[in-house]
């Protein structure tokens, strides 16, 4: 069965390319957004299997959205995607039990984590 995903990143090209690649690999992209506030709204509306989210965005960071989404559904599957390899960022994500995919990322790794 195909996984449903929402893709959130403030870079529109990243969202488009990510979405196209996921769709080509049998993953159902049911929403796109460009900030943390939209991520929360889309999560409520679509209830995806997985949320792919950038951490550094305007109008609600990835961490803001992660907290709000986990308040809605503590079991939500969220995967952080970021160029930020700061130790404190990794530590925060670890505490939240959220895997981090570093940019630039390998798409086969993304697919494997989603399908897991």
C-alpha positions in Angstrom: 0.0 0.0 0.0 1.3 3.4 -0.9 2.3 5.8 1.9 0.8 9.3 2.0 3.2 12.2 2.6 3.1 16.0 2.9 6.2 17.9 1.9 7.1 21.1 3.7 10.0 23.3 2.8 10.4 27.1 2.2 12.2 26.5 -1.1 9.5 25.9 -3.7 11.9 24.1 -6.1 12.8 21.6 -3.3 9.1 20.9 -2.6 8.4 20.4 -6.3 11.4 18.2 -7.0 10.8 16.2 -3.8 7.1 15.7 -4.6 7.8 14.6 -8.2 10.5 12.1 -7.1 8.2 10.6 -4.4 5.3 10.3 -6.8 7.5 8.6 -9.4 8.5 6.1 -6.7 4.9 5.2 -5.7 4.5 7.5 -2.7 1.3 9.5 -2.6 2.1 13.2 -2.0 -1.2 14.6 -0.6 0.0 18.1 0.3 2.7 20.7 -0.1 3.6 23.7 2.1 6.2 26.3 2.5 6.2 27.1 6.2 5.5 25.6 9.7 2.0 27.1 10.0 0.9 25.5 6.7 2.4 22.2 7.8 0.2 22.1 10.9 -2.9 23.0 8.9 -2.2 20.4 6.2 -1.5 17.7 8.8 -4.9 18.4 10.4 -6.7 18.3 7.0 -4.9 15.3 5.4 -3.7 13.1 8.2 -0.7 11.8 6.2 1.4 8.7 7.0 4.6 10.8 6.9 5.5 14.5 7.2 8.7 15.5 5.5 9.7 18.9 6.9 12.5 21.4 6.6 13.6 22.9 10.0 14.6 26.4 9.0 11.6 28.3 7.5 9.8 31.6 8.0 6.3 31.8 9.5 6.7 28.9 11.9 9.9 26.9 11.9 10.0 23.1 11.5 10.4 22.8 15.2 7.3 24.8 15.8 5.4 22.6 13.3 6.8 19.4 14.8 5.6 20.4 18.3 2.1 21.3 17.1 1.8 18.1 15.0 2.9 16.0 18.0 0.3 17.7 20.1 -2.3 16.7 17.6 -1.0 13.2 17.2 1.9 12.0 19.4 2.4 9.0 17.1 2.8 11.2 13.9 5.7 10.1 11.7 7.8 13.1 11.0 11.1 13.2 9.1 13.2 16.4 9.3 15.1 17.5 6.3 17.8 20.1 6.9 21.2 21.5 5.9 21.6 22.3 9.6 24.0 19.8 11.0 24.4 21.6 14.3 24.8 19.2 17.3 22.0 20.9 19.3 19.6 20.5 16.3 20.4 16.8 16.1 20.1 16.5 19.9 16.6 18.2 19.9 15.4 15.9 17.1 16.7 12.8 18.9 14.7 13.8 22.0 11.6 14.1 19.8 12.4 10.7 18.2 12.6 12.3 14.7 15.1 11.1 12.1 17.1 13.8 10.3 18.0 13.6 6.6 20.9 16.0 5.8 20.7 18.2 2.7 21.9 17.5 0.1 20.2 14.2 0.5 20.1 11.0 -1.3 16.6 10.3 -2.6 16.9 6.5 -2.2 17.6 7.1 1.5 14.5 9.2 1.8 12.3 6.6 0.1 13.7 3.8 2.3 13.0 5.8 5.5 9.4 6.6 4.3 8.7 3.0 3.4 10.2 1.7 6.7 
